[in-house]
Amino acid sequence: MNNWEKKRLEISAKYAAGAADEGDYAEAADAEIAHLREALKEVEEYFDQRADAEYFTDSAAPFPNEEMKLLGIVREALAGKP
């Protein structure tokens, strides 16, 4: 069980006992965001190793493969762009 899961269980127990407050929810949200950022960093590494573009003779610009497209989306998410 990782830290995020432990924090989620701790907040759930506090909530069930009626003892959770806004600070607990903010702390849980911060832990979840950190967990998701770590997951996105792993996804970024995966796509970075597989990103490529195809060049066609009848086109001036290269065509990115699916991994390259998804890499851009992941990097925007990590940068905090909508």
C-alpha positions, -999 to 999 in steps of 0.1 A, spaced: 0 0 0 15 33 -10 13 66 9 -17 79 -12 -37 48 -4 -29 50 33 -39 87 33 -72 79 15 -80 51 41 -71 74 70 -94 102 57 -122 77 50 -120 64 86 -121 100 99 -150 108 77 -169 77 89 -162 88 125 -174 123 117 -139 137 125 -127 148 91 -122 185 84 -113 206 54 -76 203 61 -79 165 59 -96 168 25 -70 192 12 -42 169 24 -58 139 7 -63 159 -25 -26 170 -24 -15 134 -19 -38 122 -48 -24 149 -71 12 139 -63 3 103 -70 -12 112 -104 18 133 -113 41 104 -106 20 82 -128 20 108 -156 58 110 -154 60 73 -159 37 75 -189 58 104 -202 89 83 -201 71 54 -219 59 76 -247 92 95 -250 109 62 -258 84 54 -285 76 88 -300 85 91 -337 74 109 -369 69 96 -404 81 116 -434 62 113 -467 76 126 -500 44 144 -509 43 163 -476 65 191 -463 59 183 -426 64 151 -408 34 131 -393 38 122 -357 29 87 -346 3 82 -319 29 80 -291 43 114 -301 8 129 -301 1 114 -266 35 125 -253 25 161 -261 -8 158 -242 10 143 -212 37 170 -212 10 197 -213 -8 181 -184 25 179 -164 31 216 -172 -4 225 -160 -17 236 -193 -54 231 -200 
